[in-house]
C-alpha cells in the first residue's frame, strides 16, 4: 500500500477519505470547517458542475479551488455514476451510446451531452488534481450481456479519455509536477472474468491509478467483498486504488485492509444532515478496530438525549464535541435550525478522518 500521494495542491497521507462536494460544496460546510475536520481532499462531480454553475462560470471564478476557497486537492468524478443512477435506472432521463451519454434531467428542457473527451476537458478546465475517466457504470444485478457491453464501452471510453488527456496536457504545456493524475475505472459487475478483462485492457492503456467501478453493494446492501478483493488483486500494488462510493465505516475498514487507499461517499455527510451520527465505542488511537462493536450510530433526535449534557462522543476531538452538548444538538435538530447540519456534518467528517488516522497507524 502507498503511504502518500503527491498531487498538485498537496500530499495526501493514505488511506484517505474524500467527502463529496458534488456541486462544488460539501453541504453545510465551508473550507475552514473542512480543515478543522482534518479533511485532506474533496471530491466533486463534473456532470453536476457543468449544469450549475456551469464550466464558463467556474473558469470565470478562477477554477474550483479559487471558487470554493479550498486550497488542498480536489478529485473530480467523471459523470459515470450518473450514467447509472440517472439513465440506467430511468431511461426517460437520457440515453447511452458508444459516442457518450445524453442526459435530460427531470424538469429540465435542456439536454446535456457528455462524451469521454468532454468529461476530461471539463475536469481539466476546473483545475482538478485527479481526473477520473468517464465509464459506463452498472449495478451488480444487471444481466451478463449488459455487464459485458459496459466493459467494452468503459475500455473504449477510457482510451479516448487518455488521448484527450494527453492532448490537454500538451496544449496546456503542463510539466510532470503540474499535470493532474488520470484514473481509470474497472467495471464488470459481479462477473470475475469481465473484471479481469476490464482490468487488463485498462492496464495496457496505462493510467496513474484505478478505481473500483459499479455499485459496491449487493441487492441486500452487503459489501461485495469477493469482487472488491479480486479487483485489488488485479491492479498491481504500484497503483493507487480508489473504492468509489464506499463510505460506511465498516466497509471502509474492510476495503482498506484489502489494500484500497482512497474512499469517497456522500453517506457520512448525508447521514449527519438526516440525524444519524457516528461514534467510536473505543479510543480510535488505541485499538485496531477488529472487534465487531468498535463503532455505532447515534440518533440525536431521540428524546432520551433532551437533557444530555455530555458531547456526542467521548472519543472525538472535533469542535462540536469540544464545545456543544448532545442535548443542544437535539434541540437544534428539533427546531430545524440551520446550525444543526453544520455541526452534525463536522462531527461525522471528523469521525471519518479519525478512522483514516487509525488505519494509517494501527493497520
Buried (B, 14 or more C-beta within 10 A) or exposed (E): BBEEBEBBBEEBEBBBBBBBBBBBBBBBBBBEBBBBBBBBBBBBBBBBBBBEBEBEEBBEEEBBBEBBEBEBBBBBBBBBBBBBBBBBEEEEBBEBEEEBBBBBBEEEEEEBEBBBBBBBBBBBBBBBBBBBBBBBBBBBEBEEEBBBBBBBBBBBBBBBBBBBBEBBBEEEEBEEEEBBBBBBBBBBBBBBEBBBBBBEBBBEBEBBBBBBBBBBBBEEEEBBBEBBBBBBBBBEEEBBBBBBBBBBBEBBBBBBBBBBBBBBBBBBBBBBBEBBBBBBBBEBEEBBBEEEEBBEEBEBEEEEBEEBEEBBBEBBEBBBBEEBBBBBBBBBBEEEEEBBBBBBBBBBBBBBBBBBBBBBEEE
